Amino acid sequence: SQPDIRGDIKTPGYARGLTTTADTNYLLIACGEMGLSIYNISDFQNGFGGYPQTAWFDTPGYAEAIEVSESESIAYLACGTSGLQVVDFSDSTNVHIVGSYDGAGYAKELLLEGDKIYMTAEKGGLQVIDISDPANPSLIGSVSTEYALGVAANDTHLFVTDEDEGLIVISKPNE
């Protein structure tokens, strides 16, 4: 009934969002002004132990949120005024940006589904971005809101939290 803290990792910058790779060997953290940090957690030891930083990459903008492709070593980061940044982390000695999309607003949160990213962008609303070609993400739709902050989904709807409008329910676009 009580959470049991097992340890911590000191990250560069402010840890804002995190995810693991599909094989759960790596933890990727969006670290605000410091960009992307990657840690090897393959020997997790029930939370106890040291987890080495295997890579760090200074993204443009302020790294707020992160999603990772399940089939590729590609990370998608919401980077504030620099929009969506697509980062290849397949080689920890050569982490690099392979694509980006800088739309309206301040990129805040992401939801990855198939070949789409749903990105909230504060005054830029909700943006739907085609990432079928990670090197060339492109806007395929948007919904205007006052101040979009968060996004979640089920099979048929998107749920967007908005600082001014509360919860906005949106039908998912047809494939």
N, CA, C and O atoms as a DFTB+ gen file, in Angstrom:
700 C
 N C O
     1  1       0.809      -1.199       0.000
     2  2       0.000       0.000       0.000
     3  2       0.856       1.270       0.000
     4  3       0.341       2.360      -0.249
     5  1       2.160       1.139       0.277
     6  2       3.050       2.293       0.268
     7  2       4.129       2.091      -0.795
     8  3       4.802       1.060      -0.794
     9  1       4.305       3.047      -1.695
    10  2       5.392       2.938      -2.670
    11  2       6.736       2.850      -1.961
    12  3       6.947       3.495      -0.933
    13  1       7.632       2.060      -2.507
    14  2       8.943       1.820      -1.918
    15  2      10.009       2.345      -2.865
    16  3      10.310       1.707      -3.874
    17  1      10.586       3.502      -2.550
    18  2      11.621       4.091      -3.399
    19  2      12.850       3.193      -3.363
    20  3      13.354       2.856      -2.292
    21  1      13.328       2.808      -4.544
    22  2      14.466       1.898      -4.656
    23  2      15.749       2.588      -5.084
    24  3      16.819       1.986      -4.989
    25  1      15.686       3.796      -5.541
    26  2      16.881       4.487      -5.989
    27  2      16.505       5.650      -6.876
    28  3      15.324       5.932      -7.081
    29  1      17.501       6.318      -7.396
    30  2      17.250       7.425      -8.310
    31  2      18.416       7.564      -9.278
    32  3      19.495       7.012      -9.066
    33  1      18.174       8.302     -10.325
    34  2      19.196       8.618     -11.313
    35  2      19.236      10.137     -11.414
    36  3      18.210      10.771     -11.659
    37  1      20.385      10.707     -11.230
    38  2      20.542      12.155     -11.390
    39  2      20.674      12.457     -12.877
    40  3      21.631      12.037     -13.528
    41  1      19.708      13.184     -13.398
    42  2      19.705      13.501     -14.822
    43  2      20.239      14.916     -15.049
    44  3      20.136      15.773     -14.171
    45  1      20.806      15.152     -16.224
    46  2      21.135      16.534     -16.557
    47  2      19.829      17.269     -16.836
    48  3      18.906      16.689     -17.406
    49  1      19.741      18.510     -16.450
    50  2      18.515      19.267     -16.705
    51  2      17.363      18.766     -15.869
    52  3      17.554      18.034     -14.898
    53  1      16.165      19.164     -16.251
    54  2      14.953      18.799     -15.532
    55  2      14.271      17.636     -16.234
    56  3      13.857      17.762     -17.387
    57  1      14.152      16.515     -15.557
    58  2      13.486      15.351     -16.139
    59  2      12.002      15.679     -16.331
    60  3      11.297      15.946     -15.357
    61  1      11.526      15.660     -17.579
    62  2      10.155      16.062     -17.906
    63  2       9.292      14.900     -18.383
    64  3       8.097      14.856     -18.091
    65  1       9.875      13.976     -19.100
    66  2       9.139      12.843     -19.629
    67  2      10.082      11.673     -19.801
    68  3      11.291      11.862     -19.931
    69  1       9.538      10.453     -19.804
    70  2      10.392       9.289     -19.951
    71  2       9.649       8.139     -20.583
    72  3       8.419       8.095     -20.596
    73  1      10.428       7.203     -21.111
    74  2       9.896       5.974     -21.684
    75  2      11.026       4.958     -21.730
    76  3      12.199       5.300     -21.573
    77  1      10.653       3.706     -21.948
    78  2      11.662       2.668     -22.139
    79  2      11.574       2.169     -23.575
    80  3      10.564       2.348     -24.255
    81  1      12.655       1.541     -24.015
    82  2      12.619       0.897     -25.322
    83  2      11.739      -0.345     -25.217
    84  3      11.463      -0.817     -24.114
    85  1      11.300      -0.872     -26.345
    86  2      10.398      -2.031     -26.354
    87  2      11.007      -3.237     -25.645
    88  3      10.284      -4.024     -25.033
    89  1      12.326      -3.390     -25.720
    90  2      12.982      -4.520     -25.048
    91  2      13.285      -4.222     -23.577
    92  3      13.849      -5.070     -22.885
    93  1      12.926      -3.051     -23.096
    94  2      13.133      -2.554     -21.724
    95  2      14.598      -2.518     -21.303
    96  3      14.884      -2.537     -20.105
    97  1      15.523      -2.469     -22.239
    98  2      16.934      -2.373     -21.903
    99  2      17.407      -0.939     -21.670
   100  3      18.420      -0.714     -21.008
   101  1      16.666       0.029     -22.218
   102  2      17.090       1.416     -22.109
   103  2      15.952       2.300     -21.625
   104  3      14.787       2.093     -21.965
   105  1      16.319       3.282     -20.826
   106  2      15.404       4.300     -20.334
   107  2      15.795       5.604     -21.008
   108  3      16.950       6.022     -20.928
   109  1      14.843       6.250     -21.672
   110  2      15.098       7.513     -22.353
   111  2      14.334       8.603     -21.623
   112  3      13.148       8.454     -21.329
   113  1      15.020       9.699     -21.332
   114  2      14.430      10.774     -20.542
   115  2      14.551      12.092     -21.293
   116  3      15.633      12.470     -21.740
   117  1      13.414      12.793     -21.425
   118  2      13.400      14.159     -21.955
   119  2      13.814      15.064     -20.801
   120  3      13.110      15.156     -19.795
   121  1      14.946      15.725     -20.947
   122  2      15.563      16.473     -19.841
   123  2      15.530      17.979     -20.047
   124  3      16.551      18.647     -19.884
   125  1      14.369      18.524     -20.405
   126  2      14.226      19.972     -20.511
   127  2      15.276      20.620     -21.374
   128  3      15.484      20.229     -22.523
   129  1      15.939      21.616     -20.815
   130  2      16.929      22.386     -21.570
   131  2      18.159      21.579     -21.964
   132  3      18.941      22.015     -22.809
   133  1      18.339      20.395     -21.353
   134  2      19.510      19.567     -21.638
   135  2      19.256      18.502     -22.705
   136  3      20.190      17.798     -23.091
   137  1      18.042      18.364     -23.186
   138  2      17.772      17.444     -24.284
   139  2      17.417      16.038     -23.869
   140  3      16.550      15.837     -23.018
   141  1      18.084      15.055     -24.465
   142  2      17.766      13.643     -24.314
   143  2      18.886      12.918     -23.579
   144  3      20.055      13.053     -23.941
   145  1      18.536      12.148     -22.544
   146  2      19.488      11.283     -21.845
   147  2      19.022       9.848     -21.980
   148  3      17.829       9.560     -21.884
   149  1      19.984       8.935     -22.207
   150  2      19.671       7.518     -22.373
   151  2      20.489       6.727     -21.357
   152  3      21.700       6.906     -21.231
   153  1      19.787       5.840     -20.630
   154  2      20.422       5.035     -19.584
   155  2      20.215       3.560     -19.872
   156  3      19.154       3.145     -20.338
   157  1      21.251       2.769     -19.585
   158  2      21.169       1.325     -19.733
   159  2      20.580       0.750     -18.453
   160  3      21.193       0.831     -17.389
   161  1      19.379       0.164     -18.560
   162  2      18.731      -0.447     -17.393
   163  2      18.535      -1.946     -17.613
   164  3      17.653      -2.557     -17.009
   165  1      19.364      -2.536     -18.483
   166  2      19.207      -3.959     -18.808
   167  2      19.437      -4.852     -17.596
   168  3      18.876      -5.945     -17.522
   169  1      20.258      -4.402     -16.641
   170  2      20.479      -5.149     -15.403
   171  2      19.804      -4.366     -14.280
   172  3      20.476      -3.750     -13.453
   173  1      18.483      -4.395     -14.255
   174  2      17.707      -3.496     -13.403
   175  2      17.867      -3.741     -11.908
   176  3      17.745      -2.792     -11.133
   177  1      18.132      -4.959     -11.467
   178  2      18.350      -5.275     -10.057
   179  2      17.247      -4.756      -9.145
   180  3      17.516      -4.238      -8.062
   181  1      16.006      -4.901      -9.595
   182  2      14.845      -4.503      -8.782
   183  2      14.910      -3.037      -8.354
   184  3      14.392      -2.673      -7.298
   185  1      15.539      -2.206      -9.166
   186  2      15.620      -0.778      -8.874
   187  2      16.889      -0.351      -8.177
   188  3      17.254       0.823      -8.231
   189  1      17.577      -1.279      -7.520
   190  2      18.824      -0.956      -6.827
   191  2      19.984      -1.081      -7.810
   192  3      19.974      -1.956      -8.675
   193  1      20.947      -0.239      -7.682
   194  2      22.120      -0.360      -8.536
   195  2      22.356       0.875      -9.366
   196  3      21.523       1.780      -9.419
   197  1      23.499       0.900     -10.012
   198  2      23.853       2.018     -10.864
   199  2      23.446       1.746     -12.302
   200  3      23.630       0.639     -12.808
   201  1      22.907       2.735     -12.942
   202  2      22.469       2.598     -14.324
   203  2      23.225       3.613     -15.156
   204  3      22.969       4.814     -15.069
   205  1      24.162       3.130     -15.967
   206  2      25.046       4.054     -16.687
   207  2      24.321       4.834     -17.774
   208  3      23.456       4.315     -18.480
   209  1      24.704       6.089     -17.880
   210  2      24.216       6.904     -18.987
   211  2      24.994       6.457     -20.214
   212  3      26.222       6.529     -20.240
   213  1      24.273       5.993     -21.233
   214  2      24.950       5.506     -22.434
   215  2      25.015       6.571     -23.525
   216  3      25.838       6.481     -24.436
   217  1      24.153       7.572     -23.432
   218  2      24.178       8.642     -24.431
   219  2      23.479       9.876     -23.882
   220  3      22.619       9.798     -23.005
   221  1      23.876      11.008     -24.425
   222  2      23.226      12.278     -24.141
   223  2      23.240      13.074     -25.431
   224  3      24.225      13.068     -26.169
   225  1      22.126      13.765     -25.697
   226  2      22.046      14.558     -26.921
   227  2      21.322      15.858     -26.618
   228  3      20.217      15.845     -26.075
   229  1      21.931      16.969     -26.964
   230  2      21.370      18.292     -26.734
   231  2      20.409      18.632     -27.874
   232  3      20.833      19.012     -28.965
   233  1      19.133      18.490     -27.610
   234  2      18.124      18.808     -28.626
   235  2      17.891      20.317     -28.677
   236  3      18.147      21.020     -27.699
   237  1      17.414      20.809     -29.800
   238  2      16.994      22.214     -29.815
   239  2      15.721      22.345     -28.975
   240  3      14.968      21.382     -28.832
   241  1      15.489      23.510     -28.434
   242  2      14.282      23.730     -27.638
   243  2      14.373      23.067     -26.271
   244  3      15.459      22.729     -25.798
   245  1      13.218      22.887     -25.648
   246  2      13.095      22.382     -24.288
   247  2      12.386      21.035     -24.350
   248  3      11.181      20.981     -24.595
   249  1      13.120      19.949     -24.132
   250  2      12.558      18.598     -24.268
   251  2      11.521      18.347     -23.176
   252  3      11.864      18.217     -22.001
   253  1      10.261      18.281     -23.573
   254  2       9.134      18.135     -22.649
   255  2       8.636      16.698     -22.529
   256  3       8.340      16.229     -21.430
   257  1       8.546      16.006     -23.651
   258  2       7.937      14.674     -23.666
   259  2       8.642      13.817     -24.700
   260  3       9.289      14.324     -25.616
   261  1       8.505      12.495     -24.536
   262  2       9.201      11.574     -25.434
   263  2       8.355      10.341     -25.693
   264  3       7.655       9.852     -24.806
   265  1       8.428       9.847     -26.919
   266  2       7.841       8.572     -27.330
   267  2       8.902       7.854     -28.157
   268  3       9.735       8.499     -28.795
   269  1       8.876       6.524     -28.149
   270  2       9.871       5.743     -28.870
   271  2       9.182       4.748     -29.787
   272  3       8.203       4.110     -29.401
   273  1       9.698       4.620     -31.000
   274  2       9.218       3.619     -31.945
   275  2       9.501       2.233     -31.376
   276  3      10.579       1.990     -30.834
   277  1       8.535       1.324     -31.498
   278  2       8.740      -0.038     -31.017
   279  2       9.608      -0.861     -31.958
   280  3      10.195      -1.859     -31.538
   281  1       9.700      -0.462     -33.219
   282  2      10.425      -1.267     -34.200
   283  2      11.771      -0.679     -34.625
   284  3      12.565      -1.367     -35.267
   285  1      12.039       0.575     -34.280
   286  2      13.278       1.227     -34.677
   287  2      13.862       1.951     -33.472
   288  3      13.161       2.183     -32.487
   289  1      15.117       2.302     -33.541
   290  2      15.747       3.103     -32.489
   291  2      15.549       4.580     -32.807
   292  3      16.505       5.328     -33.015
   293  1      14.280       4.975     -32.838
   294  2      13.898       6.346     -33.146
   295  2      13.088       6.895     -31.975
   296  3      12.127       6.274     -31.521
   297  1      13.494       8.073     -31.493
   298  2      12.764       8.763     -30.433
   299  2      12.112      10.010     -31.013
   300  3      12.686      10.699     -31.857
   301  1      10.908      10.282     -30.544
   302  2      10.170      11.484     -30.936
   303  2      10.066      12.351     -29.696
   304  3       9.564      11.906     -28.664
   305  1      10.540      13.591     -29.792
   306  2      10.528      14.485     -28.647
   307  2       9.740      15.746     -28.941
   308  3       9.903      16.366     -29.992
   309  1       8.879      16.121     -27.995
   310  2       8.212      17.419     -28.039
   311  2       9.193      18.401     -27.418
   312  3       9.520      18.296     -26.236
   313  1       9.662      19.357     -28.215
   314  2      10.747      20.249     -27.775
   315  2      10.331      21.716     -27.768
   316  3      11.004      22.559     -28.361
   317  1       9.233      22.016     -27.104
   318  2       8.825      23.405     -26.908
   319  2       8.762      24.199     -28.187
   320  3       8.069      23.817     -29.129
   321  1       9.483      25.306     -28.226
   322  2       9.452      26.195     -29.389
   323  2      10.113      25.591     -30.620
   324  3      10.010      26.158     -31.708
   325  1      10.794      24.450     -30.474
   326  2      11.416      23.783     -31.623
   327  2      10.567      22.643     -32.165
   328  3      11.020      21.902     -33.037
   329  1       9.353      22.490     -31.667
   330  2       8.419      21.508     -32.214
   331  2       8.825      20.070     -31.973
   332  3       9.430      19.741     -30.952
   333  1       8.484      19.216     -32.930
   334  2       8.790      17.793     -32.872
   335  2      10.190      17.550     -33.414
   336  3      10.524      17.995     -34.512
   337  1      11.009      16.842     -32.640
   338  2      12.339      16.452     -33.077
   339  2      12.386      14.932     -33.165
   340  3      11.967      14.245     -32.234
   341  1      12.886      14.408     -34.265
   342  2      12.994      12.960     -34.492
   343  2      14.473      12.605     -34.374
   344  3      15.307      13.097     -35.134
   345  1      14.786      11.732     -33.395
   346  2      16.182      11.447     -33.050
   347  2      16.481       9.960     -33.221
   348  3      15.766       9.107     -32.696
   349  1      17.542       9.665     -33.960
   350  2      18.029       8.294     -34.125
   351  2      19.031       8.018     -33.009
   352  3      20.044       8.710     -32.899
   353  1      18.753       7.000     -32.172
   354  2      19.665       6.657     -31.085
   355  2      20.216       5.236     -31.236
   356  3      20.627       4.621     -30.252
   357  1      20.226       4.716     -32.471
   358  2      20.688       3.349     -32.719
   359  2      22.173       3.168     -32.390
   360  3      22.597       2.066     -32.042
   361  1      22.958       4.232     -32.496
   362  2      24.381       4.195     -32.166
   363  2      24.607       5.241     -31.071
   364  3      24.509       6.442     -31.323
   365  1      24.907       4.779     -29.859
   366  2      25.031       5.705     -28.727
   367  2      26.172       6.703     -28.894
   368  3      26.208       7.715     -28.194
   369  1      27.100       6.440     -29.804
   370  2      28.188       7.394     -30.054
   371  2      27.830       8.392     -31.148
   372  3      28.590       9.320     -31.424
   373  1      26.666       8.197     -31.770
   374  2      26.249       9.077     -32.861
   375  2      24.741       9.331     -32.819
   376  3      24.048       9.139     -33.818
   377  1      24.241       9.759     -31.675
   378  2      22.827      10.132     -31.561
   379  2      22.649      11.416     -32.369
   380  3      23.420      12.364     -32.221
   381  1      21.619      11.439     -33.230
   382  2      21.457      12.602     -34.092
   383  2      20.007      12.783     -34.539
   384  3      19.215      11.840     -34.544
   385  1      19.691      13.999     -34.908
   386  2      18.360      14.336     -35.425
   387  2      18.269      13.867     -36.863
   388  3      19.153      14.138     -37.676
   389  1      17.177      13.153     -37.171
   390  2      16.963      12.707     -38.549
   391  2      15.820      13.462     -39.211
   392  3      15.683      13.431     -40.434
   393  1      15.005      14.134     -38.421
   394  2      13.891      14.891     -38.971
   395  2      13.277      15.774     -37.909
   396  3      13.561      15.626     -36.721
   397  1      12.426      16.701     -38.346
   398  2      11.746      17.574     -37.389
   399  2      10.509      18.175     -38.043
   400  3      10.386      18.235     -39.266
   401  1       9.599      18.617     -37.181
   402  2       8.426      19.359     -37.639
   403  2       8.207      20.482     -36.639
   404  3       8.008      20.234     -35.450
   405  1       8.243      21.709     -37.120
   406  2       8.066      22.862     -36.249
   407  2       6.798      23.594     -36.647
   408  3       6.810      24.479     -37.503
   409  1       5.706      23.207     -36.008
   410  2       4.413      23.823     -36.300
   411  2       4.127      24.974     -35.361
   412  3       5.023      25.488     -34.692
   413  1       2.876      25.370     -35.321
   414  2       2.449      26.469     -34.462
   415  2       2.485      26.034     -33.002
   416  3       2.252      24.868     -32.685
   417  1       2.778      26.980     -32.120
   418  2       2.692      26.739     -30.687
   419  2       3.942      26.147     -30.066
   420  3       4.998      26.052     -30.691
   421  1       3.780      25.751     -28.804
   422  2       4.852      25.221     -27.972
   423  2       4.597      23.732     -27.777
   424  3       3.664      23.350     -27.071
   425  1       5.423      22.884     -28.399
   426  2       5.239      21.431     -28.345
   427  2       5.339      20.950     -26.906
   428  3       6.358      21.151     -26.245
   429  1       4.264      20.308     -26.421
   430  2       4.168      19.981     -24.998
   431  2       4.126      18.483     -24.718
   432  3       4.928      17.985     -23.929
   433  1       3.206      17.754     -25.349
   434  2       3.067      16.324     -25.077
   435  2       2.805      15.570     -26.362
   436  3       2.258      16.119     -27.318
   437  1       3.204      14.287     -26.377
   438  2       3.086      13.448     -27.570
   439  2       2.332      12.164     -27.265
   440  3       2.320      11.666     -26.139
   441  1       1.706      11.651     -28.310
   442  2       1.129      10.313     -28.286
   443  2       1.457       9.679     -29.628
   444  3       1.089      10.210     -30.676
   445  1       2.147       8.549     -29.600
   446  2       2.539       7.838     -30.809
   447  2       1.568       6.697     -31.037
   448  3       1.364       5.862     -30.156
   449  1       0.968       6.661     -32.220
   450  2       0.094       5.558     -32.632
   451  2       0.371       5.244     -34.089
   452  3       0.060       6.037     -34.978
   453  1       0.954       4.085     -34.325
   454  2       1.265       3.686     -35.698
   455  2       2.219       4.661     -36.345
   456  3       3.317       4.900     -35.843
   457  1       1.792       5.227     -37.469
   458  2       2.643       6.192     -38.166
   459  2       2.176       7.628     -37.957
   460  3       2.382       8.496     -38.806
   461  1       1.539       7.859     -36.803
   462  2       1.086       9.212     -36.459
   463  2       1.582       9.603     -35.078
   464  3       1.687       8.780     -34.169
   465  1       1.880      10.875     -34.957
   466  2       2.135      11.504     -33.662
   467  2       1.012      12.505     -33.450
   468  3       0.735      13.342     -34.309
   469  1       0.374      12.406     -32.299
   470  2      -0.574      13.431     -31.863
   471  2       0.198      14.299     -30.876
   472  3       0.680      13.807     -29.856
   473  1       0.314      15.583     -31.178
   474  2       1.134      16.480     -30.365
   475  2       0.309      17.668     -29.890
   476  3      -0.308      18.369     -30.692
   477  1       0.303      17.886     -28.576
   478  2      -0.318      19.111     -28.076
   479  2       0.717      20.214     -28.150
   480  3       1.910      19.986     -27.947
   481  1       0.238      21.416     -28.446
   482  2       1.162      22.532     -28.670
   483  2       0.612      23.827     -28.066
   484  3       0.643      24.885     -28.696
   485  1       0.108      23.719     -26.833
   486  2      -0.447      24.867     -26.127
   487  2      -1.357      25.680     -27.049
   488  3      -2.386      25.159     -27.480
   489  1      -1.026      26.928     -27.368
   490  2      -1.888      27.756     -28.220
   491  2      -1.970      27.257     -29.656
   492  3      -2.819      27.711     -30.423
   493  1      -1.090      26.321     -30.029
   494  2      -1.125      25.700     -31.357
   495  2      -2.100      24.535     -31.430
   496  3      -2.228      23.919     -32.488
   497  1      -2.798      24.208     -30.330
   498  2      -3.810      23.156     -30.331
   499  2      -3.224      21.764     -30.427
   500  3      -2.096      21.510     -30.005
   501  1      -4.024      20.860     -30.997
   502  2      -3.599      19.487     -31.230
   503  2      -3.166      19.363     -32.684
   504  3      -3.889      19.769     -33.594
   505  1      -1.980      18.799     -32.895
   506  2      -1.471      18.621     -34.249
   507  2      -1.298      17.136     -34.524
   508  3      -0.766      16.401     -33.692
   509  1      -1.746      16.700     -35.688
   510  2      -1.615      15.308     -36.106
   511  2      -0.515      15.282     -37.165
   512  3      -0.616      15.931     -38.206
   513  1       0.545      14.511     -36.872
   514  2       1.731      14.526     -37.720
   515  2       1.993      13.132     -38.272
   516  3       2.054      12.156     -37.524
   517  1       2.148      13.053     -39.587
   518  2       2.478      11.791     -40.258
   519  2       3.979      11.560     -40.109
   520  3       4.787      12.392     -40.521
   521  1       4.347      10.409     -39.511
   522  2       5.763      10.080     -39.322
   523  2       6.132       8.807     -40.074
   524  3       7.105       8.139     -39.722
   525  1       5.355       8.463     -41.116
   526  2       5.678       7.264     -41.889
   527  2       7.086       7.355     -42.482
   528  3       7.737       6.333     -42.697
   529  1       7.549       8.563     -42.744
   530  2       8.943       8.818     -43.123
   531  2       9.538       9.691     -42.021
   532  3       9.370      10.910     -42.044
   533  1      10.240       9.077     -41.047
   534  2      10.744       9.854     -39.909
   535  2      11.619      11.042     -40.297
   536  3      11.716      12.005     -39.537
   537  1      12.250      10.991     -41.454
   538  2      13.092      12.099     -41.893
   539  2      12.275      13.297     -42.360
   540  3      12.787      14.414     -42.436
   541  1      10.998      13.060     -42.675
   542  2      10.148      14.132     -43.206
   543  2       8.767      14.123     -42.566
   544  3       7.778      13.884     -43.258
   545  1       8.671      14.379     -41.252
   546  2       7.346      14.429     -40.633
   547  2       6.526      15.564     -41.239
   548  3       7.056      16.629     -41.555
   549  1       5.227      15.320     -41.397
   550  2       4.395      16.361     -42.006
   551  2       3.039      16.436     -41.322
   552  3       2.482      15.424     -40.898
   553  1       2.528      17.636     -41.225
   554  2       1.222      17.881     -40.614
   555  2       0.135      17.347     -41.524
   556  3       0.097      17.671     -42.711
   557  1      -0.762      16.518     -40.965
   558  2      -1.881      16.004     -41.758
   559  2      -3.228      16.446     -41.187
   560  3      -4.274      16.179     -41.780
   561  1      -3.203      17.120     -40.041
   562  2      -4.440      17.633     -39.470
   563  2      -4.168      18.374     -38.175
   564  3      -3.105      18.233     -37.570
   565  1      -5.150      19.170     -37.758
   566  2      -5.017      19.886     -36.490
   567  2      -6.393      20.244     -35.957
   568  3      -7.371      20.303     -36.701
   569  1      -6.448      20.478     -34.670
   570  2      -7.659      20.928     -33.997
   571  2      -7.276      22.144     -33.169
   572  3      -6.376      22.071     -32.332
   573  1      -7.950      23.253     -33.397
   574  2      -7.662      24.469     -32.638
   575  2      -8.243      24.347     -31.237
   576  3      -9.396      23.955     -31.057
   577  1      -7.431      24.688     -30.256
   578  2      -7.876      24.765     -28.867
   579  2      -7.246      26.009     -28.267
   580  3      -6.378      26.629     -28.881
   581  1      -7.675      26.369     -27.081
   582  2      -7.128      27.558     -26.437
   583  2      -5.703      27.346     -25.926
   584  3      -4.842      28.202     -26.130
   585  1      -5.439      26.182     -25.245
   586  2      -4.138      25.978     -24.622
   587  2      -3.951      24.491     -24.333
   588  3      -4.023      24.066     -23.180
   589  1      -3.711      23.697     -25.383
   590  2      -3.626      22.238     -25.274
   591  2      -2.367      21.814     -24.533
   592  3      -1.261      22.258     -24.844
   593  1      -2.563      20.934     -23.535
   594  2      -1.432      20.481     -22.724
   595  2      -1.192      18.977     -22.790
   596  3      -0.045      18.558     -22.942
   597  1      -2.221      18.157     -22.682
   598  2      -2.035      16.711     -22.619
   599  2      -2.884      15.998     -23.640
   600  3      -3.868      16.545     -24.138
   601  1      -2.494      14.753     -23.957
   602  2      -3.244      13.961     -24.927
   603  2      -3.201      12.485     -24.528
   604  3      -2.167      11.968     -24.105
   605  1      -4.339      11.828     -24.672
   606  2      -4.471      10.385     -24.473
   607  2      -5.487       9.897     -25.495
   608  3      -6.137      10.704     -26.159
   609  1      -5.629       8.564     -25.627
   610  2      -6.541       8.028     -26.641
   611  2      -7.055       6.663     -26.236
   612  3      -6.448       5.950     -25.437
   613  1      -8.202       6.323     -26.819
   614  2      -8.655       4.937     -26.822
   615  2      -8.786       4.543     -28.291
   616  3      -8.201       5.201     -29.152
   617  1      -9.527       3.500     -28.594
   618  2      -9.622       3.040     -29.986
   619  2     -10.298       4.032     -30.920
   620  3      -9.996       4.054     -32.113
   621  1     -11.205       4.849     -30.404
   622  2     -12.011       5.703     -31.283
   623  2     -11.882       7.204     -31.042
   624  3     -12.278       7.997     -31.895
   625  1     -11.337       7.605     -29.898
   626  2     -11.306       9.025     -29.561
   627  2      -9.953       9.462     -29.010
   628  3      -9.194       8.673     -28.446
   629  1      -9.685      10.745     -29.195
   630  2      -8.552      11.412     -28.568
   631  2      -9.101      12.272     -27.440
   632  3     -10.190      12.835     -27.545
   633  1      -8.343      12.364     -26.374
   634  2      -8.732      13.175     -25.228
   635  2      -7.627      14.200     -25.007
   636  3      -6.477      13.839     -24.754
   637  1      -7.975      15.458     -25.103
   638  2      -7.008      16.535     -24.980
   639  2      -7.359      17.364     -23.749
   640  3      -8.491      17.821     -23.590
   641  1      -6.354      17.548     -22.874
   642  2      -6.566      18.456     -21.754
   643  2      -6.129      19.839     -22.189
   644  3      -5.102      20.013     -22.846
   645  1      -6.931      20.814     -21.807
   646  2      -6.689      22.187     -22.209
   647  2      -6.819      23.072     -20.972
   648  3      -7.799      22.982     -20.232
   649  1      -5.825      23.924     -20.760
   650  2      -5.821      24.771     -19.578
   651  2      -7.075      25.623     -19.463
   652  3      -7.556      25.845     -18.352
   653  1      -7.616      26.105     -20.567
   654  2      -8.798      26.961     -20.550
   655  2     -10.100      26.200     -20.767
   656  3     -11.106      26.494     -20.121
   657  1     -10.088      25.214     -21.680
   658  2     -11.321      24.539     -22.078
   659  2     -11.597      23.248     -21.316
   660  3     -12.658      22.651     -21.499
   661  1     -10.678      22.803     -20.472
   662  2     -10.883      21.555     -19.730
   663  2     -10.534      20.353     -20.584
   664  3      -9.445      20.283     -21.153
   665  1     -11.455      19.408     -20.673
   666  2     -11.252      18.194     -21.461
   667  2     -11.974      18.328     -22.790
   668  3     -13.150      18.691     -22.838
   669  1     -11.266      18.035     -23.860
   670  2     -11.839      18.069     -25.207
   671  2     -11.777      16.647     -25.752
   672  3     -10.720      16.017     -25.752
   673  1     -12.929      16.145     -26.221
   674  2     -13.003      14.795     -26.797
   675  2     -13.111      14.932     -28.304
   676  3     -13.969      15.658     -28.808
   677  1     -12.240      14.234     -29.025
   678  2     -12.153      14.358     -30.477
   679  2     -12.234      12.985     -31.104
   680  3     -11.545      12.064     -30.665
   681  1     -13.070      12.827     -32.132
   682  2     -13.097      11.558     -32.888
   683  2     -11.785      11.413     -33.617
   684  3     -11.278      12.365     -34.212
   685  1     -11.231      10.195     -33.567
   686  2      -9.986       9.956     -34.288
   687  2     -10.236      10.046     -35.780
   688  3     -11.290       9.642     -36.270
   689  1      -9.248      10.584     -36.508
   690  2      -9.399      10.638     -37.968
   691  2      -9.404       9.237     -38.562
   692  3      -8.768       8.328     -38.029
   693  1     -10.115       9.067     -39.654
   694  2     -10.121       7.784     -40.359
   695  2      -8.746       7.529     -40.942
   696  3      -8.024       8.459     -41.302
   697  1      -8.400       6.268     -41.027
   698  2      -7.088       5.901     -41.573
   699  2      -7.019       6.205     -43.048
   700  3      -5.991       5.964     -43.681
